[in-house]
């Protein structure tokens, strides 16, 4: 597999890089001619940049006619590090309210993003969002054990809800969330951001197109080193590697294979000598079997250096995404089979990256504005919760669990 060093790759990708290359090429291709100096006065020459006119192709930013107001619930790492900054790249969505247990932090965040101070709520007066006409959508970015309660309360308040992954801590909770959305006639979407960014979208298209032939196996790792204290290490808050990071592999297996597993098996490691893993496993390895005969083997963990990839192996080709689940810097390689006239070398598909969160939020705003169907509905979150629960049962029984019975 040949890859370009990232600095060179970015140089080649950028338009500035292309311009430089073109200039360089011209400077070698054209012989240098020295014009004799003329006596023309500079007054007779046309102005090079007329100050009284706008450049012809000047792009003046236009405010969209309508933007939906979003309330951000839980001002933790994801909300502050990724979600709130991503509104800067949104066209249809703007932050208008905050919900937090820490009023000082919330005031500072509100002032920074131009959110009115009277649009700061806490977990007790959260239901008053019902009376706030500035808010159309609520984005739940709380510990997993709080997703169901705050989603259901948000829907009952008459708002549309985007809920972070994993959707909940059990299939039952997920079903209650879907029922609440139907009853309130409000949209519910799960924040599977990879469905809204170009690299994973292209991987989905390639697998669906049949270009890899019949898919036989899917392999994936998603892991990181988690330092205490962290919600991910708390059983009470719905932590653990399966729901936090394993869910990406489970979801990616679905969007590349295009089917649901019929049987699952999992093994876990929970070291007794590492206090971080008193309540949740350090790592989990699991296998999923699909009706077509395809197999997925995945692992996830909280004790490893960051590693996030998947590979799809078909009868006619192979696809590799590494990193696959990170916020930035995704890389996609495809290898066609020699039998189909391809080579044994993989080629890298160079796509223009987009901010996952702004794409996702604007998709949901559009769904709400036009009353459309979203790409990652509650039902998708429920399907993942069913698989996670079966994997947890497999861990307890040390046996495979069937999902088709
Ligand atoms: P953090 O622990 O950094 O933030 C969680 C926030 O929830 C806290 O800052 C706090 O906000 C609020 N909160 C309310 N009650 C509690 C409680 N009892 N204990 C701890 N926090 C509480 O977590 P993250 O931001 O990393 O993750 C939040 C959610 O986002 C999780 O569901 C996670 O799975 C998901 N996530 C998704 C990612 C993605 O790429 N889609 C990436 C990272 C996380 P306050 O102080 O304002 O009340």
Boltz pocket constraint, residues with backbone or C-beta under 6 A from the ligand:
constraints:
  - pocket:
      binder: B
      contacts: [[A, 73], [A, 74], [A, 75], [A, 76], [A, 77], [A, 78], [A, 79], [A, 99], [A, 100], [A, 101], [A, 102], [A, 140], [A, 141], [A, 142], [A, 143], [A, 144], [A, 164], [A, 165], [A, 166], [A, 191], [A, 193], [A, 230], [A, 231], [A, 237], [A, 243], [A, 244], [A, 325]]
      max_distance: 6.0
